[in-house]
Amino acid sequence: MSGPDHETVRERQRRVSLSGGRWEEYVRLFLSERLEGTGIEIIVGKFESQVKERSRTLWKMLSLPLKVSTSKETIWGDLDLVAVKNEIPVTVISCKTSLHGRFTETLFWSLLYRMLTKIRVVLAICDAGSGKPGDLRSEWGTPENPNDYRLLAESYLDGVYVENVPEFCTLREPTALGGIVRPLNELPDDIKRWAEEKSKFVYVRRGGLEHFI
């Protein structure tokens, strides 16, 4: 979005209020609003039992195989949100306010999903920044001078989507967008495009699952 927009500010404030101050719920509400009418649903994916109860097809496609375990065949990833169309997972959305201590976890699961499935993995972040209170700076460097976070994201994520919502972050300067780091409002269109691409590779047969990976 370009420039201040009073309507946008009101929308964000409403979404912050509805989310109860939780970034993950803020992102879910935002994406659900922007994807309304597309047939794409944004679900909470962290609870395996709930996903399995909803759809065994969805559960099968999100479960990751364990190669050497004798007690369990699959493992459930760290799935904050999942974009789903026709019970087929399109995009895993990892939601973080800050990169402190959790970024490597997102990269690990992204690497597994990228290796074993066609499910894209992205990061939605408000960029809570680093440094001293009152002088917080973006954790992402710049496109011209990328730091390690930005370089790792370029290699192991399908996108980083940022929205500097004041209620979640108070940066001295906005996150420098460019390359892998893009505004959150571009994610809905990307999800729609990926859902269309996904439909060319995945289909469900009655009584079973067929998927190409």
C-alpha positions in Angstrom: 0.0 0.0 0.0 1.3 3.4 -0.8 1.1 6.3 1.6 -1.1 6.8 4.7 -4.7 5.7 4.2 -7.2 6.6 6.9 -9.5 3.8 5.8 -6.6 1.3 6.0 -5.7 2.5 9.4 -9.3 1.9 10.6 -9.3 -1.5 9.0 -6.1 -2.4 10.8 -7.3 -1.1 14.1 -10.5 -3.2 13.8 -8.4 -6.3 12.9 -6.1 -5.7 15.8 -9.1 -5.5 18.1 -10.7 -8.6 16.6 -7.4 -10.5 16.9 -7.1 -9.9 20.6 -3.6 -8.6 20.0 -2.3 -11.8 18.5 -0.3 -11.4 15.3 -1.2 -14.9 14.0 -4.9 -14.2 14.3 -4.4 -10.7 12.7 -2.8 -12.4 9.7 -5.6 -15.0 9.5 -8.3 -12.3 9.6 -6.5 -10.3 7.0 -6.1 -13.2 4.6 -9.6 -14.5 5.1 -11.0 -11.1 4.3 -8.9 -10.7 1.1 -9.6 -14.3 -0.1 -13.3 -14.3 0.5 -15.2 -15.8 -2.4 -12.2 -17.5 -3.9 -12.8 -20.9 -2.3 -9.5 -20.6 -0.4 -9.8 -20.9 3.4 -7.1 -19.9 5.9 -7.1 -22.4 8.8 -5.1 -22.8 12.0 -2.8 -25.8 11.4 -1.0 -26.3 14.6 -3.3 -28.9 16.0 -2.9 -32.2 14.1 -6.0 -33.9 15.6 -8.3 -31.0 14.5 -6.9 -31.1 10.9 -7.3 -34.9 10.8 -10.9 -34.6 12.0 -11.6 -32.0 9.4 -10.2 -33.9 6.4 -8.0 -37.0 6.1 -6.9 -35.8 2.7 -5.6 -32.6 4.1 -4.0 -34.4 7.1 -2.2 -36.9 4.8 -0.8 -34.1 2.6 0.5 -32.1 5.6 2.0 -35.0 7.4 5.7 -35.5 6.9 7.1 -39.1 6.7 9.6 -40.4 9.3 12.2 -42.5 7.5 13.7 -44.6 10.3 11.2 -44.5 13.2 9.8 -47.9 14.3 7.0 -46.3 16.4 5.6 -43.6 14.2 5.2 -43.1 10.5 4.7 -39.4 10.2 5.3 -36.1 12.1 3.3 -32.9 12.3 5.2 -29.7 11.4 5.1 -26.3 13.0 2.0 -25.1 11.1 0.6 -21.7 12.3 -1.7 -21.1 9.3 -2.5 -23.1 6.2 -4.1 -21.8 3.0 -6.5 -24.6 1.8 -8.5 -25.0 -1.3 -10.8 -28.1 -1.9 -9.1 -29.7 1.1 -5.7 -29.4 -0.6 -3.0 -27.4 1.2 -1.6 -24.6 -0.9 0.6 -22.5 1.4 1.9 -22.9 5.0 2.1 -19.4 6.6 4.5 -19.1 9.6 3.5 -16.1 11.7 6.1 -14.4 13.8 6.3 -10.9 15.4 10.1 -11.2 15.7 12.9 -13.5 14.4 14.5 -13.9 17.9 15.0 -17.6 18.5 12.3 -18.9 16.1 13.6 -18.2 12.6 15.7 -21.4 12.4 12.6 -23.4 13.3 10.6 -21.8 10.4 13.5 -22.5 8.0 13.8 -26.2 9.1 10.1 -26.9 8.5 10.2 -25.0 5.2 13.1 -27.0 4.0 11.3 -30.3 4.8 8.1 -29.2 3.1 10.0 -27.9 0.0 11.9 -31.2 -0.2 8.9 -33.6 0.3 5.9 -31.8 -1.1 4.8 -29.0 -3.4 3.4 -26.9 -0.5 4.9 -23.5 -0.4 6.1 -22.0 2.9 6.1 -18.3 3.7 6.7 -16.1 6.7 4.3 -13.3 7.7 5.9 -10.9 10.2 5.4 -7.5 11.6 9.1 -7.0 12.2 9.2 -6.2 15.9 12.8 -5.1 15.4 16.0 -5.3 17.5 18.0 -2.9 19.5 17.2 -0.5 22.4 13.6 0.5 23.3 12.7 3.6 21.4 15.4 2.9 18.8 14.3 -0.4 17.3 15.6 -1.2 13.8 14.4 -3.7 11.3 15.7 -7.3 11.6 15.8 -7.6 7.8 18.6 -5.3 6.6 18.1 -4.0 3.1 18.0 -5.4 -0.5 21.3 -3.6 -1.2 22.9 -4.7 2.1 21.2 -8.0 3.1 21.8 -9.5 6.5 21.9 -13.2 7.2 18.1 -13.4 7.8 17.4 -12.0 4.4 19.9 -14.2 2.7 18.5 -17.4 4.4 15.0 -16.4 3.5 16.0 -16.0 -0.1 17.3 -19.5 -0.1 14.7 -21.4 2.0 11.4 -19.6 1.9 8.9 -18.8 -0.8 8.3 -15.3 0.5 8.5 -13.0 3.5 5.5 -10.7 3.9 5.7 -7.7 6.2 3.2 -5.3 7.7 4.5 -2.8 10.3 1.4 -2.6 12.3 2.0 0.0 15.1 0.2 -2.1 17.7 2.7 -4.9 17.1 5.9 -3.0 16.3 7.5 0.4 16.8 10.4 0.6 14.4 12.5 3.7 14.0 12.2 3.2 10.2 9.9 0.9 8.2 11.1 -2.4 7.0 13.1 -2.1 3.8 11.0 -3.9 1.2 12.4 -5.5 -2.0 13.3 -8.9 -3.3 12.1 -11.7 -1.0 10.7 -9.2 1.6 7.4 -7.8 0.4 4.3 -6.2 1.8 1.7 -8.4 3.4 -1.0 -7.1 1.0 0.7 -9.0 -1.8 0.3 -12.4 -0.2 -3.4 -12.9 -1.0 -2.8 -12.6 -4.8 0.2 -14.9 -4.5 -1.9 -17.5 -2.7 -4.5 -17.4 -5.4 -1.9 -17.9 -8.1 -0.3 -20.8 -6.2 -3.7 -22.4 -5.7 -4.3 -22.3 -9.4 -0.8 -23.8 -10.0 -1.4 -26.5 -7.4 -4.6 -27.6 -9.1 -2.5 -28.7 -12.1 -0.5 -31.1 -9.9 -2.9 -32.4 -7.3 -6.2 -34.2 -7.5 -8.3 -36.3 -5.2 -10.0 -39.5 -6.2 -13.0 -40.9 -4.5 -11.8 -43.4 -1.9 -8.1 -42.3 -2.0 -5.6 -39.6 -2.5 -3.4 -39.1 -5.6 -0.8 -36.4 -5.6 2.2 -35.6 -7.6 5.3 -34.5 -5.7 
